[in-house]
Amino acid sequence: ALIKNGLADRCVSVPVREATDADILLVHSEEYLEAVKKTPYMTLEDLKEFTLQYGDVYFHPNIYHCAKLAAGAALQLVDSVMTGKVRNGMALVRPPGHHSMSSAANGFCVFNNVAIAAQYAKQKYGLKRVLIVDWDVHHGQGVQYCFEDDPSVLYFSWHRYEHQKFWPQLRESDYDSVGKEKGAGFNINVPWNKVGMKNSDYLSVFCHVLLPVAYEFCPDLVLVCAGFDSAIGDPEGEMCASPDIFAHLTHLLMNLAGGKLCAVLEGGYNLTSLPQSVCQTVQTLLGDPAPRPANLDGPCESALESLHCVRSAHRQYWSCLKHAGIAVLSDHFCFYYNYDLIFYIIHKCVVFSTIRENFVKDADDCHALTTLSSLISLVEKMEKNEVQHRILFLTFRGCSDASGFLQAVLGLLLPLGYEYDPSLVLLVRMPDSGVCDSVWQQLTGLLQGLAQGHTLVLMQEGEKERVAPTASALLGDAAPSLGQLHSPLPEDVEVLERLRHRLQGDWKLLQTTGEFTTAASHINITHNLTSMDLEKTISTM
C-alpha cells in the first residue's frame, strides 16, 4: 500500500541491523535470551515443547533472527530521529513486541521492541523522559511491567478489556493500575469495556487524558506501539474506528518532544484496514494534512465511564487533572477570563483585496506562509458559495499562563473544533494577546489537524517578528517544547470546567463523564436554526 500510494518513495529508507545482546539485555533477562538463542537449532518437536512454556506464541527456526531484526529496526529508527537524519518515522516490523516480558515470550512477541528502544534511547542519548503511546487493541503488559516503577517513562495504553474477559485477561490492565513506587502515576490504562469504539471515543481520550498529561510530562521522545487491530474490521479488536483517525492521533502527538516521534508496528490482522491505517499514519508523519474525520458524534457511555475512572485515578499525580472532578457551582455567576472564543458557522464572507496585496507579498519575501494564497482562494470560493461554509474563527488575548491556556486548548477548543468540523480555521493574533511564540506555535500546530490543514492566520502589519514562528508552525515544523508545565491556576480551571459543563449538552466531545449538566441558560449562547441558516456563537468575556 505504501508503494502503491507513492509514500515509500517519499520516505528515507533506514538500513536495518540486528539488535545486539547488549541491546536485548536492556529489557530481557540473560537466561531468556540464551534460551531463545537455541531455537534455530531445535527440531520441530523441540520447538513445540519450547513454545508450551509461554503463552500464545509460536517459535520456528528463523524467529530469533527475525526478532533481532525487529528490535534492531526500532533502534535504527531511534538513532535516525535522535541524530536528526529524519524528523520522525515508522518501523514496519515482525514479530511485534509489546506483550513480551523480561523472561517470557507472549502474544506472538519475542523481544519487546519498543521497551528496548526506550531504554536504548535513555542510555545512549541521555533522555530524561520518554512517552510510550500504545494504541493497539490489546494491552501491552510487557511494556507496563518493564516501566511500572520508572518515572522516566510514561506509558499510555488503551485496550479492549471487557472487565477482564478479553485477552490477556489481567487485573493489572484496568484503570487503577497506575504504576508502582516512584512510577506511580506514570502508567495510564484506558480499558475499553465494550467493543465497537469509534473515532469519537479515541479522540476524546486523547483530548481529555493523554495530551494534557503528555504536555505536563514533557517527553524528550515519543514512541508509539502502533497496533492497528484497533481499527474497523479487525477480527481481534471488533472496534469501529476508521483508518483516518490514526492520522489525527499521529498529528496530535507530533508537537511533543520537538517532533521526535518513532512509531513501531504492533498488531493488525485485517488486510483492508491495516494498510489504510498505516498509510494514514505515514502520510501524517510526512506532513500531509489529515483528512476531515468522520462520525464525531461524541463518546459512548462505556467510553465515558472509562474516561471518568482514568481521570479520577490519576488526579493525585497530574496537575492538569487535579481539578478534573470540580463541581459546577451556582448557575448565577459572571465569566471573567483571559481570552475570547468565538465559534461561528459563517454564511457570508467578505474578502478584502488588500489582504492579497499586502500579505501574500510579505509572505513571499519571508519565504513563509506559502499556503496563504491557496487559503485566500478558498475564502473567495466560500464567498461565491462554491464550498461548504464552515469557518472556525478564533481570537486570543491576554493569555499569559501557558498551563491554563494549553488546558483550555486541549480540553475545550480541540474537542469543539473536531466536532464542529470546519472547512477553514481562521486564527487572529492580537498584538496584546500575551501569548508567547512557543505557545502560539503549539496552538497553530494542533489546530492544523482540523479543516484538512486549511489554516489562515491574521496578524497586524507591525507584527513581522511574529511571522517566522507562525510560518514555521504552518509549514509543519514541530513547535518548541513548553517545558514541564506547572499547575494551572485554580480559578482558570474552575471557569473552564463551568464552561465545559454548560456546553457539553450540545457538544458531546466535551463530555468526560456520563453524568453531565445540560442547562446552558447563563452563558452567552445564541442558537438561530432554520433550514437555510445555522449560527452558533459561544463567547466568554
NUPAZA-614948 format. One record per residue (C-alpha): x, y, z negated; chain. Coordinates in nm, 2 decimals. Each point is the difference from the previous one (the first is absolute). Example, Ala and Ser with C-alpha at 12.3 -4.5 7.8 and 13.67 -1.06 7.14 Angstrom:
REM NUPAZA-614948
PT       xx       yy       zz   chain
PT     1.23    -0.45    -0.78       A
PT     0.14     0.34     0.07       A
***
This chain:
REM NUPAZA-614948
PT       xx       yy       zz   chain
PT     0.00     0.00     0.00       A
PT     0.29     0.24    -0.08       A
PT     0.15    -0.07     0.35       A
PT    -0.34     0.02     0.18       A
PT    -0.08     0.33    -0.16       A
PT     0.34     0.15     0.07       A
PT     0.09     0.03    -0.36       A
PT     0.30    -0.23     0.00       A
PT     0.18     0.23     0.25       A
PT    -0.05     0.29    -0.23       A
PT     0.16    -0.17    -0.30       A
PT     0.36    -0.04    -0.10       A
PT     0.08    -0.37    -0.01       A
PT     0.20    -0.08    -0.31       A
PT     0.23    -0.31     0.01       A
PT    -0.10    -0.27    -0.25       A
PT     0.24    -0.16    -0.24       A
PT    -0.03    -0.28    -0.24       A
PT    -0.04     0.10    -0.37       A
PT     0.31    -0.11    -0.19       A
PT     0.00    -0.20    -0.32       A
PT     0.07     0.32    -0.19       A
PT    -0.30     0.17     0.16       A
PT    -0.23    -0.29    -0.09       A
PT     0.13    -0.03    -0.35       A
PT    -0.12     0.36    -0.07       A
PT    -0.34    -0.16    -0.05       A
PT     0.02    -0.38     0.00       A
PT     0.18    -0.24    -0.23       A
PT     0.31    -0.17     0.10       A
PT    -0.16    -0.34    -0.07       A
PT    -0.29     0.07     0.24       A
PT     0.24     0.14     0.27       A
PT     0.22    -0.31    -0.02       A
PT    -0.31    -0.23     0.03       A
PT    -0.13     0.18     0.31       A
PT     0.35    -0.02     0.16       A
PT    -0.03    -0.38     0.01       A
PT    -0.32     0.00     0.20       A
PT     0.16     0.01     0.35       A
PT     0.16    -0.34    -0.08       A
PT    -0.31    -0.17    -0.14       A
PT    -0.20    -0.27     0.18       A
PT    -0.37     0.06     0.06       A
PT    -0.09    -0.21    -0.30       A
PT     0.25     0.19    -0.22       A
PT    -0.15     0.33     0.12       A
PT    -0.35    -0.12    -0.09       A
PT     0.11    -0.10    -0.34       A
PT     0.19     0.33    -0.05       A
PT    -0.31     0.20     0.10       A
PT    -0.22    -0.16    -0.26       A
PT     0.17     0.18    -0.28       A
PT    -0.12     0.33     0.13       A
PT    -0.35     0.15     0.08       A
PT    -0.14     0.04     0.35       A
PT     0.32     0.00     0.19       A
PT     0.16    -0.21     0.27       A
PT     0.37    -0.07     0.06       A
PT     0.17    -0.12     0.32       A
PT     0.36    -0.02     0.10       A
PT     0.02     0.35     0.14       A
PT    -0.19     0.19    -0.27       A
PT     0.31     0.09    -0.20       A
PT     0.15     0.17     0.31       A
PT    -0.32     0.17     0.08       A
PT    -0.05     0.12    -0.35       A
PT     0.35     0.15    -0.01       A
PT    -0.07     0.18     0.32       A
PT    -0.33     0.14    -0.13       A
PT     0.16     0.14    -0.31       A
PT     0.30     0.12     0.20       A
PT    -0.23     0.18     0.24       A
PT    -0.16     0.19    -0.29       A
PT     0.35     0.10    -0.13       A
PT     0.11     0.11     0.35       A
PT    -0.31     0.22     0.01       A
PT     0.08     0.15    -0.34       A
PT     0.35     0.08     0.11       A
PT    -0.12     0.16     0.32       A
PT    -0.25     0.22    -0.18       A
PT     0.23     0.10    -0.29       A
PT     0.29     0.09     0.23       A
PT    -0.22     0.20     0.23       A
PT     0.03    -0.22     0.30       A
PT    -0.37    -0.01     0.02       A
PT    -0.27     0.20    -0.19       A
PT    -0.21    -0.30    -0.09       A
PT    -0.07    -0.35     0.14       A
PT    -0.17    -0.33    -0.02       A
PT     0.16    -0.35    -0.03       A
PT    -0.20    -0.27     0.18       A
PT     0.11    -0.31    -0.19       A
PT    -0.10    -0.35    -0.08       A
PT    -0.02    -0.16    -0.25       A
PT    -0.16     0.27    -0.21       A
PT     0.12     0.06    -0.35       A
PT    -0.22     0.17    -0.26       A
PT    -0.12    -0.32    -0.17       A
PT     0.35    -0.15    -0.05       A
PT     0.12     0.01    -0.36       A
PT     0.34    -0.01    -0.16       A
PT     0.02    -0.37    -0.02       A
PT    -0.28    -0.12     0.22       A
PT    -0.13     0.01     0.36       A
PT    -0.37     0.08     0.02       A
PT    -0.28     0.09     0.24       A
PT     0.21    -0.06     0.32       A
PT     0.27     0.22    -0.14       A
PT     0.36    -0.12    -0.06       A
PT     0.20     0.32    -0.09       A
PT    -0.17     0.32    -0.12       A
PT     0.10     0.23     0.29       A
PT    -0.14     0.33    -0.14       A
PT     0.12    -0.07    -0.36       A
PT     0.35    -0.07     0.13       A
PT    -0.02     0.32     0.21       A
PT    -0.10     0.21    -0.31       A
PT     0.28    -0.14    -0.21       A
PT     0.25     0.04     0.28       A
PT    -0.10     0.36     0.06       A
PT     0.03     0.09    -0.36       A
PT     0.34    -0.17    -0.03       A
PT     0.16     0.12     0.33       A
PT    -0.14     0.35     0.02       A
PT    -0.05     0.08    -0.37       A
PT    -0.37     0.06     0.03       A
PT    -0.18     0.08    -0.32       A
PT    -0.36    -0.07     0.11       A
PT    -0.14    -0.23     0.26       A
PT    -0.37    -0.03     0.09       A
PT    -0.14    -0.33     0.13       A
PT    -0.34     0.01     0.16       A
PT    -0.16    -0.35     0.06       A
PT    -0.31     0.02     0.22       A
PT     0.00    -0.38     0.07       A
PT    -0.33    -0.16    -0.10       A
PT     0.18    -0.23    -0.24       A
PT     0.16     0.11    -0.32       A
PT     0.38     0.01     0.03       A
PT     0.06    -0.15    -0.33       A
PT     0.37    -0.07     0.08       A
PT     0.06     0.38     0.03       A
PT    -0.20     0.07    -0.31       A
PT     0.20    -0.26    -0.21       A
PT     0.33     0.14     0.13       A
PT    -0.07     0.36    -0.11       A
PT    -0.26    -0.01    -0.27       A
PT     0.24     0.12    -0.26       A
PT     0.19     0.24     0.23       A
PT    -0.10     0.37    -0.01       A
PT     0.21     0.08     0.31       A
PT    -0.23    -0.20     0.23       A
PT    -0.37     0.09     0.03       A
PT    -0.20    -0.29     0.14       A
PT    -0.35     0.06     0.14       A
PT    -0.21    -0.29     0.13       A
PT    -0.36    -0.04     0.11       A
PT    -0.11    -0.35     0.05       A
PT    -0.30    -0.23     0.03       A
PT    -0.06    -0.12    -0.35       A
PT    -0.37    -0.08    -0.06       A
PT     0.04    -0.02    -0.37       A
PT     0.30    -0.24     0.02       A
PT    -0.18    -0.24     0.24       A
PT     0.22     0.09     0.30       A
PT     0.36    -0.13     0.05       A
PT     0.24     0.03    -0.17       A
PT    -0.27     0.01    -0.28       A
PT     0.22     0.16    -0.26       A
PT    -0.12     0.19    -0.30       A
PT     0.29     0.24     0.04       A
PT    -0.14     0.11     0.34       A
PT    -0.27     0.20    -0.17       A
PT    -0.01     0.38    -0.05       A
PT     0.12    -0.02    -0.36       A
PT     0.33    -0.15     0.08       A
PT     0.19     0.33     0.00       A
PT     0.35    -0.12    -0.06       A
PT     0.21    -0.09    -0.31       A
PT     0.22     0.19    -0.24       A
PT     0.17     0.29     0.18       A
PT    -0.18    -0.10     0.31       A
PT    -0.35     0.06    -0.14       A
PT    -0.19     0.22     0.24       A
PT     0.22    -0.09     0.29       A
PT    -0.21    -0.29     0.12       A
PT    -0.33     0.09     0.16       A
PT    -0.24    -0.27     0.10       A
PT    -0.33     0.08     0.18       A
PT    -0.20    -0.32     0.01       A
PT    -0.27    -0.04     0.27       A
PT    -0.27    -0.20    -0.17       A
PT    -0.21    -0.03     0.32       A
PT     0.08    -0.06     0.36       A
PT    -0.09     0.24     0.28       A
PT     0.20     0.30    -0.12       A
PT     0.00     0.28     0.26       A
PT     0.20     0.30     0.11       A
PT    -0.17     0.22    -0.26       A
PT     0.10    -0.24    -0.28       A
PT     0.37     0.00     0.10       A
PT     0.02     0.37     0.06       A
PT    -0.18     0.08    -0.33       A
PT     0.26    -0.20    -0.20       A
PT     0.28     0.18     0.17       A
PT    -0.14     0.34    -0.07       A
PT    -0.11    -0.06    -0.36       A
PT     0.27    -0.24    -0.13       A
PT     0.31    -0.07     0.21       A
PT     0.08     0.35     0.15       A
PT    -0.04     0.20    -0.33       A
PT     0.22    -0.25    -0.18       A
PT     0.25    -0.03     0.28       A
PT     0.05     0.38     0.02       A
PT     0.05     0.01    -0.38       A
PT     0.24    -0.29     0.02       A
PT     0.20     0.17     0.28       A
PT     0.16    -0.30     0.17       A
PT     0.34     0.01     0.18       A
PT    -0.12    -0.28     0.24       A
PT    -0.34    -0.15     0.10       A
PT    -0.02    -0.37     0.08       A
PT    -0.32    -0.15     0.14       A
PT    -0.10    -0.36    -0.03       A
PT    -0.19     0.03     0.33       A
PT    -0.24    -0.29    -0.01       A
PT    -0.28     0.03     0.26       A
PT    -0.22    -0.28    -0.13       A
PT    -0.18     0.29    -0.17       A
PT    -0.14     0.10     0.35       A
PT    -0.33    -0.09     0.15       A
PT    -0.03    -0.35     0.14       A
PT     0.27    -0.16    -0.20       A
PT    -0.12    -0.34    -0.13       A
PT     0.20     0.03    -0.32       A
PT    -0.10     0.35    -0.10       A
PT    -0.36     0.02     0.13       A
PT     0.02     0.38    -0.02       A
PT    -0.15     0.25     0.24       A
PT     0.26     0.27     0.02       A
PT     0.08     0.10     0.36       A
PT     0.36     0.00     0.14       A
PT     0.00     0.38     0.03       A
PT    -0.02     0.04    -0.38       A
PT     0.36    -0.12    -0.02       A
PT     0.11     0.30     0.21       A
PT    -0.15     0.22    -0.27       A
PT     0.14    -0.19    -0.29       A
PT     0.35     0.02     0.16       A
PT    -0.04     0.37     0.07       A
PT    -0.09     0.07    -0.36       A
PT     0.32    -0.16    -0.12       A
PT     0.23     0.17     0.25       A
PT     0.04     0.33    -0.19       A
PT     0.13    -0.19    -0.31       A
PT     0.37    -0.06    -0.05       A
PT     0.09     0.25     0.28       A
PT    -0.15    -0.24     0.25       A
PT     0.22    -0.29    -0.09       A
PT    -0.25    -0.29     0.06       A
PT     0.07    -0.36     0.08       A
PT    -0.29    -0.24     0.08       A
PT     0.06    -0.37    -0.02       A
PT    -0.25    -0.24     0.15       A
PT    -0.18    -0.24    -0.23       A
PT    -0.32    -0.18     0.07       A
PT    -0.24     0.02     0.29       A
PT    -0.18    -0.29     0.18       A
PT    -0.24     0.15     0.25       A
PT     0.15     0.02     0.34       A
PT    -0.21     0.30     0.09       A
PT     0.01     0.22    -0.31       A
PT     0.36    -0.08    -0.09       A
PT     0.16     0.15     0.32       A
PT    -0.24     0.29     0.00       A
PT     0.08     0.08    -0.36       A
PT     0.38    -0.03     0.05       A
PT    -0.03     0.23     0.31       A
PT    -0.19     0.26    -0.20       A
PT     0.26    -0.01    -0.27       A
PT     0.29     0.03     0.24       A
PT    -0.16     0.28     0.20       A
PT    -0.04     0.20    -0.32       A
PT     0.36    -0.06    -0.10       A
PT     0.10     0.13     0.35       A
PT    -0.20     0.32    -0.07       A
PT    -0.30    -0.06     0.21       A
PT    -0.33     0.15    -0.13       A
PT    -0.22    -0.24    -0.19       A
PT    -0.34    -0.07     0.17       A
PT    -0.31     0.15    -0.16       A
PT    -0.10    -0.26    -0.27       A
PT    -0.33    -0.18     0.04       A
PT    -0.27    -0.08    -0.25       A
PT     0.11     0.21    -0.29       A
PT    -0.33    -0.02    -0.19       A
PT     0.14    -0.02    -0.36       A
PT     0.13    -0.29    -0.21       A
PT    -0.23    -0.28    -0.10       A
PT    -0.10    -0.06    -0.36       A
PT     0.24    -0.28    -0.05       A
PT     0.29     0.21     0.12       A
PT    -0.11     0.28    -0.22       A
PT     0.00    -0.23    -0.30       A
PT     0.36    -0.11     0.08       A
PT     0.10     0.36     0.06       A
PT    -0.14     0.12    -0.33       A
PT     0.16    -0.29    -0.19       A
PT     0.35     0.07     0.15       A
PT    -0.02     0.37    -0.07       A
PT    -0.10    -0.07    -0.36       A
PT     0.27    -0.26    -0.05       A
PT     0.27     0.24     0.12       A
PT    -0.12     0.33    -0.16       A
PT     0.25    -0.03    -0.29       A
PT     0.29    -0.04     0.24       A
PT    -0.05     0.27     0.27       A
PT    -0.07     0.37    -0.04       A
PT    -0.20     0.01     0.32       A
PT    -0.25    -0.25    -0.15       A
PT     0.00     0.13    -0.36       A
PT    -0.32     0.19     0.05       A
PT    -0.15    -0.26     0.23       A
PT    -0.29    -0.07    -0.23       A
PT    -0.07     0.37    -0.09       A
PT    -0.37     0.06    -0.07       A
PT    -0.20     0.24     0.20       A
PT    -0.10     0.28    -0.24       A
PT    -0.29     0.23     0.01       A
PT    -0.15     0.07     0.34       A
PT     0.00     0.37    -0.09       A
PT     0.35     0.13     0.07       A
PT     0.19     0.22     0.24       A
PT     0.28    -0.11     0.22       A
PT     0.32     0.19    -0.03       A
PT     0.28    -0.17     0.19       A
PT     0.31     0.07     0.20       A
PT    -0.11    -0.08     0.35       A
PT    -0.29     0.00     0.24       A
PT    -0.13    -0.30     0.19       A
PT    -0.22     0.08     0.30       A
PT    -0.14    -0.30     0.17       A
PT    -0.19     0.06     0.32       A
PT    -0.16    -0.16     0.30       A
PT     0.03     0.28     0.25       A
PT    -0.22     0.03     0.30       A
PT     0.14     0.32     0.16       A
PT     0.36     0.10     0.02       A
PT     0.14     0.33     0.12       A
PT     0.35    -0.02     0.16       A
PT     0.21     0.31    -0.01       A
PT     0.24     0.03     0.30       A
PT     0.25     0.17    -0.23       A
PT     0.05    -0.34    -0.18       A
PT     0.15    -0.15     0.32       A
PT     0.19     0.32     0.09       A
PT     0.16     0.06    -0.34       A
PT     0.04    -0.34    -0.15       A
PT     0.08    -0.24     0.28       A
PT     0.29     0.21     0.11       A
PT     0.13     0.02    -0.35       A
PT    -0.02    -0.38    -0.03       A
PT     0.20    -0.05     0.32       A
PT     0.26     0.25    -0.12       A
PT     0.04    -0.20    -0.33       A
PT    -0.01    -0.34     0.18       A
PT    -0.29    -0.09    -0.24       A
PT    -0.38    -0.05    -0.01       A
PT     0.03    -0.17     0.34       A
PT    -0.36    -0.13    -0.02       A
PT    -0.16     0.34    -0.05       A
PT    -0.08     0.06     0.36       A
PT    -0.20    -0.33     0.03       A
PT    -0.18     0.08    -0.32       A
PT    -0.10     0.34     0.13       A
PT    -0.13    -0.18     0.30       A
PT    -0.20    -0.23    -0.23       A
PT    -0.15     0.31    -0.17       A
PT    -0.09     0.14     0.34       A
PT    -0.17    -0.32     0.10       A
PT    -0.20     0.02    -0.33       A
PT    -0.12     0.34     0.10       A
PT    -0.12    -0.14     0.33       A
PT    -0.18    -0.28    -0.18       A
PT     0.22    -0.26     0.18       A
PT     0.10    -0.19    -0.32       A
PT    -0.17    -0.08    -0.33       A
PT    -0.01     0.29    -0.23       A
PT     0.16    -0.11    -0.33       A
PT     0.26     0.23    -0.15       A
PT     0.15    -0.03    -0.35       A
PT     0.10     0.35    -0.10       A
PT     0.23     0.04    -0.30       A
PT     0.14     0.31    -0.17       A
PT     0.21     0.00    -0.31       A
PT     0.10     0.28    -0.24       A
PT     0.16     0.03    -0.34       A
PT     0.12    -0.36    -0.03       A
PT     0.31     0.01    -0.20       A
PT    -0.03    -0.33    -0.19       A
PT     0.12    -0.29     0.23       A
PT    -0.14    -0.27    -0.22       A
PT    -0.35     0.14    -0.02       A
PT     0.00     0.10     0.37       A
PT     0.11    -0.35     0.11       A
PT    -0.26    -0.16    -0.22       A
PT    -0.26     0.21     0.17       A
PT     0.13    -0.10     0.34       A
PT     0.01    -0.37    -0.07       A
PT    -0.31    -0.04    -0.21       A
PT    -0.23     0.25     0.16       A
PT     0.12     0.14     0.34       A
PT     0.12    -0.32     0.17       A
PT    -0.31    -0.20    -0.09       A
PT    -0.23     0.28     0.11       A
PT     0.20     0.04     0.32       A
PT     0.00    -0.37     0.09       A
PT    -0.37    -0.03    -0.06       A
PT    -0.07     0.32     0.19       A
PT     0.21    -0.13     0.30       A
PT     0.07     0.34     0.17       A
PT     0.12     0.05     0.36       A
PT     0.24     0.28    -0.11       A
PT     0.17     0.10    -0.33       A
PT     0.05     0.37    -0.02       A
PT     0.24     0.10    -0.28       A
PT     0.04     0.37    -0.10       A
PT     0.29     0.09    -0.22       A
PT    -0.05     0.33    -0.18       A
PT     0.30     0.22    -0.08       A
PT    -0.09    -0.01    -0.37       A
PT    -0.09    -0.36    -0.01       A
PT     0.27    -0.09    -0.25       A
PT     0.05    -0.34     0.18       A
PT     0.37    -0.08     0.03       A
PT     0.14    -0.14     0.32       A
PT     0.05    -0.35    -0.12       A
PT    -0.36    -0.03    -0.12       A
PT    -0.13     0.16     0.32       A
PT     0.20    -0.25     0.20       A
PT    -0.15    -0.29    -0.20       A
PT    -0.35     0.14     0.06       A
PT     0.05     0.05     0.37       A
PT     0.15    -0.34     0.04       A
PT    -0.28    -0.18    -0.19       A
PT    -0.27     0.18     0.19       A
PT     0.14    -0.11     0.33       A
PT    -0.16    -0.33    -0.06       A
PT    -0.33     0.17     0.08       A
PT    -0.14     0.10     0.34       A
PT     0.26    -0.21     0.19       A
PT     0.27     0.24    -0.11       A
PT    -0.18     0.31     0.14       A
PT     0.12     0.26    -0.25       A
PT     0.00     0.37     0.06       A
PT     0.19     0.22    -0.26       A
PT    -0.06     0.37    -0.01       A
PT     0.24     0.24    -0.18       A
PT     0.05     0.37     0.00       A
PT     0.26     0.15     0.24       A
PT     0.23     0.10    -0.29       A
PT     0.02    -0.36    -0.12       A
PT     0.26    -0.11     0.26       A
PT     0.22    -0.15    -0.27       A
PT    -0.28    -0.25    -0.07       A
PT    -0.01    -0.11     0.37       A
PT     0.29    -0.24    -0.03       A
PT    -0.13    -0.22    -0.29       A
PT    -0.34     0.00     0.15       A
PT     0.13    -0.10     0.34       A
PT     0.20    -0.27    -0.16       A
PT    -0.31    -0.15    -0.15       A
PT    -0.20     0.03     0.32       A
PT     0.28    -0.17     0.19       A
PT    -0.02    -0.30    -0.22       A
PT     0.30     0.06    -0.22       A
PT    -0.04    -0.14    -0.35       A
PT    -0.07     0.26    -0.27       A
PT     0.27     0.06    -0.26       A
PT    -0.06    -0.17    -0.34       A
PT    -0.18     0.19    -0.26       A
PT     0.19    -0.17    -0.28       A
PT    -0.16    -0.18    -0.29       A
PT    -0.31     0.20    -0.07       A
PT    -0.11     0.11    -0.34       A
PT    -0.35    -0.04    -0.13       A
PT    -0.25     0.23     0.17       A
PT    -0.16     0.27    -0.22       A
PT    -0.30    -0.14    -0.19       A
PT    -0.22     0.29     0.09       A
PT     0.08    -0.06     0.37       A
PT    -0.08    -0.37    -0.03       A
PT    -0.32     0.08    -0.18       A
PT    -0.12     0.23     0.28       A
PT     0.10    -0.26     0.27       A
PT    -0.18    -0.27    -0.18       A
PT    -0.31     0.21    -0.04       A
PT     0.01     0.08     0.37       A
PT     0.05    -0.36     0.10       A
PT    -0.29    -0.12    -0.22       A
PT    -0.23     0.26     0.16       A
PT     0.10    -0.09     0.36       A
PT     0.03    -0.37    -0.01       A
PT    -0.38    -0.05     0.04       A
PT     0.05     0.13     0.36       A
PT     0.36    -0.10     0.06       A
PT     0.04    -0.36    -0.09       A
PT     0.38    -0.02     0.03       A
PT     0.02     0.23    -0.31       A
PT    -0.15    -0.27    -0.22       A
PT     0.23    -0.18    -0.25       A
PT    -0.27    -0.19    -0.19       A
PT    -0.34    -0.14     0.08       A
PT    -0.16     0.23    -0.25       A
PT     0.01     0.35     0.13       A
PT    -0.18     0.33    -0.03       A
PT    -0.21     0.10     0.30       A
PT    -0.12     0.34    -0.12       A
PT     0.16     0.28     0.19       A
PT    -0.21     0.30    -0.09       A
PT     0.25     0.22    -0.17       A
PT     0.28     0.01     0.27       A
PT    -0.03     0.21     0.31       A
PT    -0.11    -0.27     0.25       A
PT    -0.20     0.09     0.30       A
PT    -0.18    -0.25     0.22       A
PT    -0.18     0.10     0.31       A
PT    -0.11    -0.30     0.20       A
PT    -0.18     0.00     0.33       A
PT     0.01    -0.24     0.30       A
PT     0.22     0.25     0.18       A
PT     0.22     0.15    -0.28       A
PT     0.18    -0.11    -0.31       A
PT     0.20     0.22    -0.23       A
PT     0.15    -0.09    -0.33       A
PT     0.19     0.25    -0.20       A
PT     0.18    -0.09    -0.32       A
PT     0.17     0.29    -0.18       A
PT     0.17     0.04    -0.34       A
PT     0.10     0.34    -0.12       A
***
